[in-house]
């Protein structure tokens, strides 16, 4: 069809007028993608990558809106226009208003339709927060409770040819037993601005009377097969069956037919991994008895298998396709200064993943948020593993006592559950299962986390057993950094700023041990802060220079490398971006790089290359098992105190470890409460170092270590557990056959204090 010039001109003018009426709310920092946004291009990508059809209509764009008392009737007048799918609290909505718990948010627009014989029209909402009621042409077509997963309604009966009025009412209290994640009515600290109403895409599609609603994939890596099952709606057709065709990179890889499902044996199976994210394109056709196509859809999947196995030292490790893999990624909140929970565009959302991939991460922990489906598609195709949190709620026991020091462990032996109503618990289970059903076929997702810390943690054993049974293909991290109960696959500690884990605690011997949060090193960037007048913060206080930030970050990675060798199987750094008052991102909130990916990648490559299960020979024992004597003084000893021939006969002899308390998981034998301590110990060594000479050390705070008068380590800050510290060739050279002297100075400024040290010969395990 050729459009007349005057018609085209009128259309362009109307589009420009619509664009002119909408603009972002001023007063907040914006991402670069905000300036590219218009009502015509707002999230115009097909929203469902794993079930694609050509015939669909994007309903994002300008809608009318109004805010009324909670129980008010449909408004007769509208307050203005809102840009869907952005929440009214966000700048990109063009509204910038908070929805209060005693109010309702209303949306209204017209949709033009032409009904087709034998077809059905489905209205899809990707996510609406929280209680939603929908009317079409004055007829109520459905309700939904929940904020984070898609829902849809068959609107065929209420639809008419021509113009139709669509009305949506939303109530969102952001309180009670709602699963809200980081939303808060009074945002501060780690809590952010509330998000109400439609915050992901709204769209329509026309389908046949008998249609494919969903596809389920199962995989057998050993036999190289993919099984595709279809969930169908509408009246069944006699003799119907599925025909499934699979290809990879444009080349056919197999096909099969079956009733309800079909199993394809792949030609030359190619596995999915972060290094090789091989995806299979899938075409599914629903056929009648004569072989005619009733319905068809396109999808994709991957062949990969998750598991766990013990390493040579008896520690459980994650496996991918039968091979051990260390999960290394950032905590990712998925918040935006201009769109809040809604990214300004698909391109913006993708940019975060691409930055993290370039920086050498192989995993992302998606923190108490469910992203748009295209986010997981991008992770699938780029090869980024995903830990998926269930969105949390705030009711429950505190995960740590008020005023505790930063190393307080959340893996304490006396866990406590929150008390929830049966109704609240039932809604929690419903929303968890919705999340798993919604995301289970995305290959990138490798861990489910029902709880974060103790936020809404309740009936933990019941929830854990449910989660294990509901998806047996993925590990379950029952409570990331929360109160630990013996269920699922993972024991997860949170420690700031440096990583820590009580690796010697036998309670965790049967679990994959991970550090689910650490770091949070802050760095504010002028003109790129949410509110520069407020207390922008990071864990451990803010460094004075970017070089100091880099030193802190490098130290945290070194500590994690030591923990990896002692059985830790994953690390999660806080965090990808700044968020509101938190300035501890690798990127600013508006997505300006603080730290280039090129600077991070060598550090991350070294972490991933660190051996999982080296063997150790003790050269100088720590006092973890048997208390050993050291020479000590708390008065400045004078020049040359670190040398082997220094006369220390006047020093006191005492048993390590030395501590002033305030350090969880740390046993000690000799009190030390002064600002400084100097230590010396003689030991015999007759032999050759077969591998790497390393320190095994627990220090709080700054420690300088000498061997026979040679400085071999200078360690800043503190660690929350015994860790491995790499030494360079100076240490090997300083170690001699016969009598040796190790000398240590530790300086304490605040909080807990502790010191113990030993020397080990580390030999990396070789594969058979």
N, C-alpha and C positions, 0 to 999 in steps of 0.2 A: 504494500500500500504506500502511495506517495502522499506526503502531507503538503497541503497548500502553504505557500510562504507566509501568508498572513496568519494561518493557524499556528505554524511553527513559532512565529514571532510572539503571538499571544501566549503560547505555552512557556517560552523562555522568560517573558516578562512576569508571568505568574510565579515561576520558580524563583526568580530573583526577588520578587516581593515577599514570598514566603521566607526566603533566606534572610531578608532584611529585618523581618519581624522577630527573628530569633537571634539571640546572642548569649554567650556564656555570662554567668554572674561574675561581676568584677570583684577584686579584693583578695584573690588567692593565686598562688603560683600555678602555672599551667604547663602541661607537657607540650613538646613540639607538635604533636599530632592534633592538638585541639584546634589549631588554626586551619587544618585541613577538613574539619568536620562541618557538614551541612545537614539540614533536615533530609536532603535527598540521598546522602551516602551513609547515613548512620547505620552501621552494622548491616551492610547489604550483602554480606557473604552468606552462602547457604549454611544454615546453623547446625546441620546434623550429618557430619561426614561419614558415619558408619551406616547410614540408610538414606541414600540420595535418590531423588526423583527430579525430573525437569520441571514438572508443573507445580509451581509454588508461588506464593505472593508474600513479599516482605511488608509487614505492617508497622515497622519502625518509622519514626518520623514525628511530626507535630500532631499531638492530640489536645483536646480541651481538658482542663482539669479544674477541680475545686476541692477545698478542704472544709469539712463541715463537722459539727458535733457527731460523736460516734454513731448514734442511733437515728440520725436525721434521714429523711427521705432523699431520693435523688434530687439534686439541685436543679432549679429552673434556669439559673444563670451560672456561667462559668467564669472562673477568676482569670483565665488566660490560657496560654498554650504551654505545653511541656514537651520537651524532646524525648521521646521514648527511644531507647530503653534506659535512660538515665533517671536515677531517683531524684525526687524533688529537692533533697538536701544537697545535691551535687551542683557544681557550677555549670556543668555541661547540659543540665536539664533546662537551663534558662530560668529556673524558679528560685532556688536557693532558700527554701523554707523548711523548717523542721516540722515533722509530723509528730504531734503529741499523743500520748497513750489514750487520751479521751477523745480523739478525733478519728475521722475516716477520710481517706483520700479517694477521690472519684476521678475516673477517666472517661472520655467520650470521643468517638470519632465515627465517621461513616465509612462503610466499605461497599464497593460496587461489585456485584456478582452476576453471573449468568449461569444458572443451574443447567447441568447436563444430565440427560436421562441415564439411569444406571450408575451414576457417580455419587460419591459422598464427599462432603467438605469437612475437613478437620481443622480446628483452630488450636494453635499451639502457643503455649507460654513457656519459655525456657526457664524463667525463675521470677517469682513475685513474692515479696516479703510483706505480709505473712498470711493473714486470713483473707481469702479472695472469693468474691462472688461475681459472676459474669452474666449479663443479660444481652440478648440479641432481639432487636425489635420488640422490646418490652417483655420478652419471655425469658425467665431464668433458665440458663442452660447448664449451670453447674457451680459447685463450690470446691475450694481446695484450701487445706491448711498445711503450712510448711513454707520454707523460704528459699530452698537451695537446689531443688531439682525440678525438671520439666513436668508439665501436665498438659492434657489436651482434652477437647470436647468435640464430639460429632455435632455440628451445628446444622446439618442438612435440613432437619424438620423446621427449624426456625428461620432458615435463610429464604430470601425471595429474590427474584430477578430485579436488577436495578440497585437502588441505594438501600442500605441497611444501617441501622443504628446499633453500634456496639458500645456497651457501657460496662465498666469495671469498677467495683468498690473494693478497697483494701483497708483492713484495720491492722495496725502493727504497734503493739505495746512495748516492744523491746525490753521485756521483763518477764517475771514468772519463770515458767519452765520452757520458754521459747529457747531454741538453739540459735544463738545470736553471734557466736564467734567474738570478734573484737569490737562489735558495736556497743555503745554505751550511751545512756541518756545524759551523762555528764562526762564527756571525753577528757581524759588527762592521762599522763604517764603512758601505760601500755594499752589504753583504751581509746577508741576512735569514734568519729562522728557516726551516728546512726544512719541506716539506709532503709528506706521504706518504699513499698510499691513495686512497680515493674522495674527490674534492673538487668534483665537479659532480654533477648529478642522475642518479639511477638510475630507470628507468621501463620499463613494458611496454606493448605495444599488440598488438591482434589484427587481422590483415590477411587478405585473401582469398588463395586459392591463387596467383592471378596478381595482383601488386600493384605499385604505383608506389613505388619506393625512393628516388628523388631526381629533382629537376628541374634542368635546365640552361637558362639564359637567354642569348640573344644579342640585341643591339640594333643598329638602324640608324637613327641620328638623322636623317640626311639624308632618308631615305624614310619615317620615322615608323613603323617596324615593330618588333615584338617577336616573336622566335621562341622557342618553348618545346619542349624535348625532354625525354622521360621515360626514366629508367633503370628497367627493369622486372625483377622477379624472379618465379620460379615458372614452371610450364609455359606455353609460348606458346599463345595461342588463335587459331585460324584467323580471318583477316579482321579482326583487332583494329585499332583506330585510336584516336587521341586527339581529344577535343573540348575546345577551350580557349575560355573566355569571360573577357573583361577588362572591368573597370569602374574608375571613379575617382570618389571622393567619392559613391558610391552611384549614379552614372550610367553606363549601359552605354557602353563605348568600342570594342567590337569583338569578334569571335569568328571561329574558324576550326577546321577539322578537317584531320587528316593522319595518315599512317602513321609512327609513331615520333616525329614532331614536327609542329608547326603554327605557321604564321606569321600574325600578326594585324597588319593595317594599321590603325593607330589613327585614330579620328576626332578631329581637332583635337589633335594630340600636345602633351602638356605635359611639359616637361623637368624633371629633378631638379637642384637646386642647394642650397647652404646657405640661400640667401634664400627659395627656393621648393621645399621638399622634397616634390615631388609623387610619390606612390606609386600604382601600379596594383594593385588587387586582382585575383587570378587564381584561377579555378576550373578544374581539370583533371579530365576524366573519361576513363577507359579503357573503350572500348565493344567489344562483340563484333560479329560480322558482321551481326546482326539489329538492332543499335543499342541493345541492353540494356547498362546500366552494370555493368561488372565491378568497378571500383574508382574512387574519386574522392578528391581532396584539394584543400585551399585553400592559396594561396600569395600572394605579392606580388612586385613588381619595380618598377624605375624606368627611365625612358629618359634616359640621359646618356652623354656621350662624353668620355674623357680624352685629352689630347694635350700637345704642347709646340710652341712657336713662338718665333721670334726677335723681340725688340722693336726699336725704332728704333735702338738703340745696338748691336745685334748680340748681345745676351745672350739665352740661352734662358730661356723662361718657361713655367710650367705653364699649361695651358688646360683649361677645363671648358666643354663644348658650344661649342668654338671661340673662347671669350673668355678672355683672360689672367686668372689668379686667383692671388693671393698666399696661400700656405698658412701659416696662423698658428695655433699651438696649443701646448699644454703637453705635456711628457713625462709620461706617465701610467703609473704602476707597477701600479695595480690591486690594491694590498695593503690589508688591513684589520687593525686591532689585535685584533679578536675572532674573525675568520674566516680570517686570513692570506690565502691566494689566493682564498678563497671569500667573496664579499660576504655579509653577513648576510641580505639579502633582495633581491628585484628592485627594490623601492622604494628601498633604499639605493643600489644600483648606479645607478639612474636619477638620483638626486639629484646625483651628481657631474657627469653630462652636462648636466643642467639648469643647474647653477651655471656651468659653463664656457661654455655657450651664452649665458647672461645676461651674462657678463663680456666678450663680444665676440670669443671665439675662433671660428674656423670649421673647425678641425681638431684632432684629438687624435693624438699619436704613442703608440700602444699599445706599451709598452716591454717587449720580450722576455717577453710573456705572451699567451696566447690566452684570451679571455674567454668566458663562457657566451654561447650564441647570441643570447639576448634583448638583450644589450648592443649588438650590431650592429644589431638590429632598432630599438632606441631611437635609435641614431645615424641610421639611415635615415629614420625618421619625423620626427626633430627637425631634420635637415639639418646633421649634423656629419660632415665628412670624416674619414677614418681612415688613418693610416700604420700598417701592420701589420708589426711585427718578427717574424722567426722567433725562437723561444726559443733562447737562446745556451747555449754550453758554455764551460768555463773554460780549456781547453787551447789553447795557441798562443803566438805571440810577444807580448811586451809592446808595447802601443801607444805607450808613451812611456818614456824612460829614467827611472830612479829619481832623485828629487831635482830633476826638471826644473821650470821655472817654469810658472805656470798658462797661459801663452800658447803653450806648445810645440805645434807643429802636428802633427796626425796625417795630414796630406796630404803628407808628405815624399816626395821623389822616389825613394826606395830601399825600396819595400815588401817585406815578408817574410811568407811563408806559414808557418803551423803545419804540422807533420808529423803526419798522421793515418793510422791503419791503414785498410786497405780495408774492413774490417767496420764500423768507426766511421763512415767516410765514407758507406757504403751506408745506414746507419741514419739519418744526417743527411739525406740526399737523400729517403729514404722519408718522414721526418717533415715535411720542407719541403713535399713534394707533397701529403701529407695535409692540411696546413694550408691550402694554396691550394685544393685540392678542396673542403674543408670550408667555406671562407669566400668563394669566388670570386663567388657570386651576390649578395652584399650590396653594394648600390650605394655605400654610404658608403666602402668601402675604395678608396683612390686611389693607394696606393704600397705595394709589397712591399719589405722590407728583410731580405735573407738573413743579414747579419752586423751585430752591434753592436760598434763599435770593433774590437779584435783578439781578442775573446773567442771562441775556437774558430774563428777565421778560418783557412781552409785551402783549398787548390786553388781559389783565388778565381776565376780565369778560367773554369775548368770549371763551377763553381757558377753564376757569372754568366750564362754562355751558356745553361745549363740553365734558369735562372729567366726569362730573356728569351723563350726558346722556349716555356716552359710556360704563360705567360700574356702574350699580346701586347697585351692591352687596357690594361695598367697600366704606369706607369714603374717601373723597378727601381733601388733605392738599394742598391748591392751591399754597401757597408759604411758604416753610419752612423757617421761619426767614426773609421773604421778606416783600415787601410792601403789607399791608393787604387790600384786597378788599372783600366785603361781598358776597362771593360765596363759595360753597363747605361746608365742615362740621367742619373745624378745624381752630383755631387761634394759630399761632406758633411763639414763641419768642426765640431768641438766646441770651444768656447772658454768659459772661466769666469773671472770672473763675467760680463764683458760680451762680447757677440758679436763675432766676428772671422772674416775669410776672406781668403786671399791673392788678392784679386780680379784682380790684374795678372798672375797666373801663366798663361801660354798653355796649359799642360797641361790646363786646365779649360775652354777655350773651347768645346769641343764638348759640354759637359754643363750641365744645370741645376744652378746653384750654390745650396747651402742651408747654413744654420747649424742643424745637427740637434740641438744642445744648447747652451744658455748659461744664465746667471742663477744659479739655486741660492741666491738671497739668503735667509739664514736668519733666523728669528724664533721663539724658544721661547715657548710659552704655558704658564704655570704650571697644574698639574693636568691637562694634556692632553699629557703626554709619555710615551712608551713606558717609559723608565727614567730618571727625573730624576737618578739618581746617576751616570750615565755621561756621556761627552763628546758631548752633543748639538751638532750642527755644521751650518754652511752654508758655501758657497763664499765666499772673501774675508773670512772672519771675521764675527762677529755684530755687527750695529749696536747702538748704545746705546739707541735709541728707535725706536718705530714710524715716526715722521716721517723718521728717517734711513733706515729701510728703504724708505719710499716714494720718497725721493730717489734711492736706489740703483736701484730698479726703474725709475723714470722715465728715469734716465740710460741704462739698458740699452735701453729702448725707443727712445730718441732715437738711440743708436748703430745699432740695427737699421734705423731709418728711413733713416739715411745709407747703410747697406749696401744696402738695397733699391734706392736710386737708382743704385747702382753695379753692379747685376746680380744681387743675391741674391734668390731667388724663394721662400724659405720661412724661417721661424724657429720654433724649438721651445724654449719656456721650461721650465726645470727648477724646480718641478714642480707637479702638482695638489695633492698632499697630503704632509705629513710621512710618513716611513716609518721605524719603529723609531728608529735613532739619528740620522736625517736630519731636521732641523727647517726645511727649505727649501721647504715647501709653501705654497700659497695658502690651504689648509685645514689644520687640525691632523690628526693621524692618525685621531682619532675624529670628524672631520668637523665641527669648529667653524670658522666663518669667521674667519680672521685679517684678511682684506681683503675688504670688500664688493664684490660684482660691479659695483655701481653706480659704485665708484671706478675700477675697472679699465677699464670699457667705453669711456669717452671717450678714454683713452690708446690703446686698441686700435683704435678707430674712426679715429683720426688716423693710426695706422700703416697701416691698410688703405687709407686715402685718399691716402697718400703716392704721388706719381707714380713709375712704374716706370722711365721712360726720358726724363728731362729732357735738354735740351742745355745745354752749358756753354761760356761764353766766359771765358778766363783774364784776370783782372785782375792778380793777383800769383801767379806760378808757384811751385809747390813745387820741391824739388830731387830729385824722383823720377827725372827723366830727365837733367837738366843741373844740376850743382852750382852753387848761387848763393851769393854773398857776403852775409854778415850781419855786423853789429857785435855783439860778444859780450863779456860779463864774467861772472866767477863770484864777484865781490866785490860786496857791497851797494852800489848806485850812488848812493844818496841820494834825497832828495825830488825829484819832478818828472821822474824818468828816463823816464817814459812819454810825455811831452809832445813835440810835434813840434819845438819849438825847443830841446830839451835838447842840450847840447854833449857829444857822444859821441866826440870826436876821440881821446881817450885809450884808448877801448875797442879790443880786438883785432878785426881783420877775419879771418873764417874762413868756410869753406864748409859749408853745411848738407847733409844732416842732421847733428845733434849727438847723440852716443850714448855710453853707457857699456857697451854690449853687453848680452847676456842677453835680447835681444828677437828672437824668430824672425822671419824674413821681412823684416828691416829692414836695409837697406844704409845705411852712414853714412860721412861724410867727415872729421868732426872729433871726436876723443874728448872726452867730457864725463863726469867722474867725481865731481864735487863735489855737495853737497846741493842747490845752487841754480844756476840760470843765468838771465841776463837777455839778451834779444836785441832788436835794432832793425834795421829795414831801410827805406830810402827806396824809393819806386816812383812812377812817373808814371801818372796816369789822366786821360784827356781824353775824356769821353763821358758817357753816361747808362746807368744800370743798367736793363736791359730787363725783368728778372724779379726773382728774389730774390737778395740778396747773401748768400753762404754761405762758411764756412770749409772748406777741405780740410786735414785736420790729422791728425797722428800724434803723440800725446803720452803720455808715461809719466814723472811722474805728473801731479799737480795743475798746471793751467795757467791763467793769467789773461792775456787778450789785450786790447790797447788799439789803437784806431785814431785817430791824431791827438789823443791824450790822453784819448779817451773809452773807458771800459771797454765792450767789446762781447761778451765771453764770459768765463765763469768755469767751468772744467771740472775735475771732481774725478776722482781715480783715474787709470786708464790705459785705453788702447784698444790692441788688438793689431794694428792695421793702419790705413791711411789711411781716414778716414771723413768724411762730410759733416756739418757742424754748422750748424744753422739760426741765423740772426741776426735780431734784431728791427729796428725802424725806427731805433733809435739808430745802428746801423752805417751804414745808408744815408745818414742825415743827416750822420754824421761824415766820410764819403767826399766828397772835393772834387775839382774839376777842377784839374789841376796836380800838384804834388809832395805825396805823402802819406807818413806814417810809421806802420808797424805795429810794436808793441812787445809782447814776450811775456816773462812770468816763469814758470818751471817749477820746481816743488819736488819733490825726490826723497827718499824715505824708505827704500825697500827694493827688492830685486829689480832687474830691468832698468830702463834709463832711455833716453829717446829723445825728440827733438823735431824737427819740421818742420811748416811751415804755408804755406798759400797762400789766395788769395781768388778766388772764382768768381762769375760772373753766371749764375744758374740759371734757365732758361726751360722751363716745363712743356710737354711735347708735347701737341698737340691732335689729337683724332681727325679723320681726313679726312671 
